[in-house]
Amino acid sequence: MTPVPNGTCVITRPGEQMLTMERGSSEPKTAVVLLPPTGNPGEQEWQLDNLGNGNCTLRNLRSGTYLSFDSDPEANKPIAGFPEAREWALYQSAQPGIFHIVVPGGPVDGQELALDLSLLRIFPPRLALRPLDVGNARQAWMFQPME
């Protein structure tokens, strides 16, 4: 079981912005971005479901799509919403209650890949798979349960 319980949560960079399904769209491949609170119900709320293998899935409440990426994992691949569930592993960061969201299954081309900001410098900031840097607190995420 992952260190975060099943349930609805918002996923934030510590003290920063929230993981957001752009416009809450259910269209496959809709970008996942980082924004301050939007006030649009469900767009920034995610259902975390733990799996028996210790991984989890993350589904956006408004769109019904899963946090994912197209095809096989590789560095800089964009993160988007897809109708098919994608497994993620949560690695504890150096700070309590804050986790790296990582592609499970070990290294890809010699490096583990984690959810992070894309190198594309556009607004709103997009997310992509980036090499895991466990020493980088800005690459970690906080899961805040919704009540």
Backbone as CSV, one residue per row, in Angstrom:
resi,resn,N_x,N_y,N_z,CA_x,CA_y,CA_z,C_x,C_y,C_z
1,MET,0.841,-1.186,0.000,0.000,0.000,0.000,0.882,1.244,0.000
2,THR,0.443,2.270,-0.723,1.203,3.513,-0.743,1.069,4.215,0.602
3,PRO,1.964,5.167,0.870,1.913,5.887,2.144,0.787,6.919,2.225
4,VAL,0.021,7.064,1.158,-1.109,7.996,1.141,-2.381,7.150,1.044
5,PRO,-3.380,7.396,1.898,-4.586,6.562,1.871,-5.452,6.830,0.640
6,ASN,-6.293,5.846,0.311,-7.286,6.021,-0.747,-8.137,7.238,-0.436
7,GLY,-8.570,7.925,-1.479,-9.489,9.035,-1.277,-9.224,10.180,-2.223
8,THR,-10.040,11.207,-2.077,-9.934,12.396,-2.905,-8.960,13.371,-2.267
9,CYS,-8.098,13.954,-3.102,-7.093,14.883,-2.585,-6.772,15.950,-3.625
10,VAL,-6.142,17.007,-3.166,-5.497,17.950,-4.074,-4.005,17.671,-3.958
11,ILE,-3.312,17.811,-5.074,-1.885,17.501,-5.129,-1.157,18.796,-5.450
12,THR,-0.297,19.215,-4.535,0.364,20.509,-4.683,1.870,20.374,-4.562
13,ARG,2.544,21.351,-5.133,3.944,21.546,-4.802,3.913,22.189,-3.428
14,PRO,4.782,21.779,-2.502,4.720,22.356,-1.151,4.700,23.885,-1.180
15,GLY,3.597,24.446,-0.650,3.442,25.890,-0.578,3.179,26.560,-1.905
16,GLU,2.833,25.785,-2.923,2.684,26.374,-4.251,1.357,26.029,-4.904
17,GLN,1.442,25.763,-6.203,0.263,25.576,-7.023,-0.167,24.116,-7.084
18,MET,-1.335,23.905,-7.714,-1.985,22.596,-7.699,-1.918,21.901,-9.051
19,LEU,-1.847,20.576,-8.992,-1.953,19.739,-10.176,-3.362,19.937,-10.725
20,THR,-3.481,20.319,-11.999,-4.762,20.722,-12.577,-4.973,20.067,-13.934
21,MET,-6.163,19.485,-14.151,-6.531,19.012,-15.481,-7.010,20.241,-16.246
22,GLU,-6.279,20.619,-17.280,-6.573,21.865,-17.991,-8.033,21.905,-18.437
23,ARG,-8.741,22.943,-17.994,-10.160,23.177,-18.273,-11.052,22.027,-17.805
24,GLY,-10.510,21.064,-17.056,-11.300,19.927,-16.593,-11.788,19.047,-17.723
25,SER,-11.141,19.149,-18.876,-11.586,18.454,-20.079,-11.410,16.944,-19.980
26,SER,-12.404,16.211,-20.487,-12.308,14.749,-20.532,-11.713,14.268,-21.853
27,GLU,-11.360,15.197,-22.726,-10.731,14.853,-24.006,-9.392,14.171,-23.737
28,PRO,-9.167,12.953,-24.286,-7.878,12.293,-24.069,-6.713,13.186,-24.506
29,LYS,-5.625,13.091,-23.791,-4.392,13.842,-24.027,-4.492,15.315,-23.633
30,THR,-5.525,15.685,-22.847,-5.594,17.045,-22.322,-4.446,17.241,-21.343
31,ALA,-3.740,18.355,-21.486,-2.555,18.620,-20.668,-2.894,18.730,-19.185
32,VAL,-1.977,18.237,-18.361,-2.032,18.456,-16.919,-1.056,19.586,-16.632
33,VAL,-1.547,20.615,-15.927,-0.781,21.838,-15.711,-0.703,22.154,-14.221
34,LEU,0.057,23.176,-13.910,0.224,23.621,-12.528,-0.361,25.024,-12.419
35,LEU,-1.411,25.182,-11.586,-2.101,26.463,-11.445,-2.441,26.732,-9.982
36,PRO,-2.640,28.019,-9.639,-3.195,28.324,-8.319,-4.653,27.851,-8.295
37,PRO,-5.320,27.894,-7.143,-6.717,27.453,-7.088,-7.562,28.130,-8.166
38,THR,-8.322,27.316,-8.922,-9.131,27.844,-10.021,-10.567,28.122,-9.610
39,GLY,-11.052,27.442,-8.569,-12.449,27.598,-8.177,-13.393,26.755,-9.010
40,ASN,-12.873,25.990,-9.976,-13.704,25.123,-10.806,-13.775,23.740,-10.164
41,PRO,-14.960,23.318,-9.712,-15.082,22.050,-8.982,-14.499,20.858,-9.748
42,GLY,-13.686,20.071,-9.052,-13.154,18.825,-9.581,-11.918,18.930,-10.444
43,GLU,-11.656,20.103,-11.005,-10.533,20.283,-11.932,-9.174,20.061,-11.255
44,GLN,-9.111,20.330,-9.940,-7.864,20.188,-9.191,-7.969,19.112,-8.107
45,GLU,-8.972,18.276,-8.227,-9.197,17.210,-7.248,-8.948,15.864,-7.919
46,TRP,-8.230,15.001,-7.202,-7.798,13.722,-7.745,-8.202,12.588,-6.809
47,GLN,-8.677,11.498,-7.394,-9.000,10.294,-6.633,-7.781,9.392,-6.656
48,LEU,-7.191,9.168,-5.479,-6.055,8.263,-5.360,-6.585,6.892,-4.969
49,ASP,-6.234,5.884,-5.764,-6.615,4.508,-5.464,-5.352,3.670,-5.347
50,ASN,-5.152,3.084,-4.165,-4.015,2.201,-3.930,-4.263,0.853,-4.583
51,LEU,-3.204,0.275,-5.121,-3.259,-1.040,-5.746,-2.540,-2.049,-4.855
52,GLY,-2.822,-3.311,-5.044,-2.236,-4.362,-4.226,-0.723,-4.486,-4.348
53,ASN,-0.142,-3.950,-5.419,1.304,-4.057,-5.634,2.091,-2.892,-5.029
54,GLY,1.406,-2.002,-4.301,2.083,-0.869,-3.673,2.070,0.401,-4.498
55,ASN,1.605,0.317,-5.742,1.488,1.509,-6.582,0.092,2.108,-6.423
56,CYS,-0.173,3.180,-7.160,-1.490,3.814,-7.093,-1.863,4.361,-8.461
57,THR,-3.140,4.710,-8.612,-3.610,5.448,-9.779,-4.167,6.774,-9.290
58,LEU,-4.171,7.770,-10.185,-4.682,9.107,-9.869,-5.655,9.518,-10.969
59,ARG,-6.929,9.699,-10.597,-7.979,10.048,-11.556,-8.543,11.418,-11.222
60,ASN,-8.638,12.282,-12.226,-9.193,13.613,-12.024,-10.707,13.514,-11.859
61,LEU,-11.244,14.182,-10.837,-12.677,14.064,-10.550,-13.542,14.683,-11.630
62,ARG,-13.137,15.818,-12.164,-13.995,16.490,-13.141,-13.982,15.782,-14.491
63,SER,-12.800,15.436,-14.975,-12.696,14.850,-16.314,-12.942,13.347,-16.323
64,GLY,-12.656,12.685,-15.188,-12.747,11.234,-15.136,-11.552,10.540,-15.773
65,THR,-10.566,11.317,-16.243,-9.381,10.730,-16.864,-8.254,10.591,-15.845
66,TYR,-7.294,9.743,-16.196,-6.192,9.413,-15.296,-4.929,10.193,-15.634
67,LEU,-4.169,10.515,-14.597,-2.847,11.115,-14.758,-1.981,10.089,-15.478
68,SER,-1.460,10.465,-16.669,-0.770,9.476,-17.478,0.118,10.145,-18.520
69,PHE,0.622,9.323,-19.422,1.430,9.783,-20.553,1.199,8.797,-21.684
70,ASP,1.491,9.217,-22.894,1.248,8.409,-24.075,2.331,7.349,-24.240
71,SER,1.931,6.110,-24.460,2.835,5.016,-24.801,3.835,4.700,-23.697
72,ASP,5.098,4.501,-24.061,6.132,4.113,-23.102,6.768,5.333,-22.446
73,PRO,7.250,5.166,-21.205,7.866,6.309,-20.518,9.220,6.680,-21.120
74,GLU,9.463,7.986,-21.188,10.768,8.505,-21.584,10.882,9.931,-21.065
75,ALA,12.099,10.375,-20.862,12.329,11.720,-20.325,11.675,12.762,-21.217
76,ASN,11.056,13.747,-20.576,10.402,14.900,-21.205,9.063,14.575,-21.859
77,LYS,8.560,13.366,-21.674,7.249,13.023,-22.231,6.182,13.807,-21.471
78,PRO,5.263,14.486,-22.190,4.220,15.282,-21.531,3.255,14.423,-20.705
79,ILE,2.772,15.011,-19.631,1.762,14.389,-18.775,0.401,14.932,-19.187
80,ALA,-0.569,14.027,-19.294,-1.907,14.417,-19.735,-2.932,13.477,-19.106
81,GLY,-4.201,13.731,-19.419,-5.278,12.870,-18.974,-5.591,11.827,-20.030
82,PHE,-5.754,10.579,-19.600,-6.087,9.475,-20.498,-7.192,8.639,-19.863
83,PRO,-8.030,7.982,-20.686,-9.098,7.166,-20.113,-8.593,5.894,-19.433
84,GLU,-7.389,5.427,-19.798,-6.833,4.212,-19.206,-6.017,4.576,-17.972
85,ALA,-6.171,3.765,-16.927,-5.418,3.999,-15.690,-3.931,3.749,-15.917
86,ARG,-3.103,4.557,-15.279,-1.639,4.410,-15.306,-1.175,4.293,-13.862
87,GLU,-0.295,3.343,-13.598,0.229,3.173,-12.243,1.366,4.149,-11.977
88,TRP,1.411,4.610,-10.712,2.485,5.478,-10.227,2.983,4.934,-8.890
89,ALA,4.249,5.156,-8.614,4.821,4.825,-7.307,5.060,6.133,-6.565
90,LEU,4.833,6.130,-5.261,5.095,7.311,-4.436,6.334,7.038,-3.602
91,TYR,7.353,7.874,-3.778,8.591,7.761,-3.003,8.611,8.879,-1.980
92,GLN,8.811,8.525,-0.730,8.914,9.521,0.343,10.082,10.459,0.044
93,SER,9.858,11.767,0.158,10.946,12.741,-0.001,11.619,12.936,1.355
94,ALA,12.560,13.849,1.406,13.260,14.139,2.663,12.329,14.785,3.680
95,GLN,11.208,15.357,3.214,10.255,16.015,4.105,9.074,15.087,4.384
96,PRO,8.633,14.999,5.635,7.494,14.131,5.965,6.232,14.541,5.205
97,GLY,5.505,13.547,4.715,4.225,13.797,4.058,4.331,14.346,2.651
98,ILE,5.525,14.381,2.095,5.732,14.908,0.744,6.428,13.818,-0.074
99,PHE,5.937,13.598,-1.309,6.351,12.437,-2.087,6.732,12.799,-3.517
100,HIS,7.631,12.004,-4.073,7.916,12.045,-5.505,6.930,11.093,-6.172
101,ILE,6.354,11.502,-7.295,5.438,10.667,-8.071,6.270,10.086,-9.211
102,VAL,6.501,8.763,-9.168,7.517,8.122,-10.002,6.899,7.027,-10.870
103,VAL,7.427,6.884,-12.093,7.046,5.771,-12.956,7.584,4.492,-12.314
104,PRO,6.712,3.521,-11.993,7.199,2.298,-11.338,7.930,1.388,-12.325
105,GLY,8.668,0.442,-11.779,9.289,-0.568,-12.625,10.767,-0.366,-12.874
106,GLY,11.360,0.606,-12.211,12.802,0.763,-12.326,13.234,1.767,-13.371
107,PRO,14.528,1.858,-13.564,15.070,2.872,-14.474,14.625,2.692,-15.924
108,VAL,14.484,3.822,-16.612,14.238,3.878,-18.045,15.471,4.551,-18.634
109,ASP,16.165,3.858,-19.505,17.424,4.375,-20.059,18.372,4.828,-18.953
110,GLY,18.439,4.032,-17.888,19.389,4.293,-16.815,18.954,5.285,-15.759
111,GLN,17.728,5.810,-15.855,17.273,6.775,-14.851,15.802,6.559,-14.525
112,GLU,15.456,6.774,-13.253,14.050,6.729,-12.882,13.407,8.043,-13.313
113,LEU,12.137,7.967,-13.682,11.420,9.146,-14.161,10.321,9.525,-13.182
114,ALA,10.166,10.833,-12.977,9.201,11.348,-12.011,8.407,12.495,-12.618
115,LEU,7.251,12.754,-12.026,6.409,13.875,-12.418,7.091,15.177,-12.012
116,ASP,7.252,16.092,-12.969,7.920,17.365,-12.707,7.460,18.372,-13.753
117,LEU,7.909,19.611,-13.607,7.610,20.634,-14.608,8.284,20.289,-15.925
118,SER,7.583,20.546,-17.011,8.141,20.381,-18.340,9.218,21.440,-18.571
119,LEU,10.115,21.153,-19.495,11.114,22.151,-19.886,10.510,23.233,-20.777
120,LEU,9.291,22.991,-21.304,8.613,24.003,-22.115,8.274,25.193,-21.225
121,ARG,8.654,26.359,-21.611,8.397,27.566,-20.819,7.182,28.292,-21.387
122,ILE,6.001,27.723,-21.109,4.747,28.302,-21.568,3.809,28.417,-20.380
123,PHE,2.724,29.204,-20.564,1.724,29.320,-19.519,0.436,28.703,-20.028
124,PRO,-0.254,27.949,-19.189,0.157,27.546,-17.847,1.267,26.504,-17.909
125,PRO,2.079,26.415,-16.846,3.184,25.458,-16.844,2.680,24.023,-17.004
126,ARG,3.256,23.312,-17.962,2.904,21.914,-18.223,3.764,20.986,-17.381
127,LEU,3.329,19.739,-17.284,4.084,18.730,-16.553,4.607,17.679,-17.523
128,ALA,5.711,17.050,-17.132,6.342,16.031,-17.969,7.093,15.052,-17.082
129,LEU,7.504,13.941,-17.685,8.390,13.005,-16.998,9.808,13.560,-17.057
130,ARG,10.447,13.643,-15.910,11.817,14.164,-15.818,12.634,13.188,-14.974
131,PRO,13.949,13.167,-15.165,14.772,12.292,-14.328,14.556,12.590,-12.845
132,LEU,14.363,11.529,-12.067,14.136,11.677,-10.631,15.373,12.256,-9.963
133,ASP,15.153,13.298,-9.164,16.216,13.911,-8.363,15.706,13.950,-6.927
134,VAL,16.023,12.916,-6.146,15.487,12.821,-4.788,15.945,13.971,-3.901
135,GLY,17.022,14.643,-4.264,17.506,15.777,-3.483,16.807,17.081,-3.812
136,ASN,15.945,17.077,-4.824,15.254,18.287,-5.260,13.857,18.330,-4.640
137,ALA,13.696,19.133,-3.600,12.402,19.234,-2.910,11.318,19.793,-3.827
138,ARG,11.692,20.559,-4.850,10.700,21.134,-5.763,10.134,20.096,-6.737
139,GLN,10.716,18.886,-6.738,10.197,17.825,-7.592,9.201,16.941,-6.828
140,ALA,8.998,17.243,-5.558,8.113,16.431,-4.714,6.737,17.096,-4.578
141,TRP,5.763,16.300,-4.165,4.360,16.730,-4.124,3.731,16.409,-2.774
142,MET,2.785,17.260,-2.385,2.030,17.064,-1.150,0.599,16.656,-1.522
143,PHE,0.089,15.634,-0.851,-1.273,15.145,-1.070,-2.127,15.627,0.092
144,GLN,-3.082,16.519,-0.189,-3.940,17.070,0.855,-5.334,16.468,0.724
145,PRO,-5.750,15.644,1.695,-7.071,15.007,1.617,-8.194,16.042,1.599
146,MET,-9.238,15.738,0.835,-10.449,16.559,0.811,-11.405,15.967,1.833
147,GLU,-12.089,16.827,2.554,-13.024,16.330,3.574,-14.443,16.433,3.104
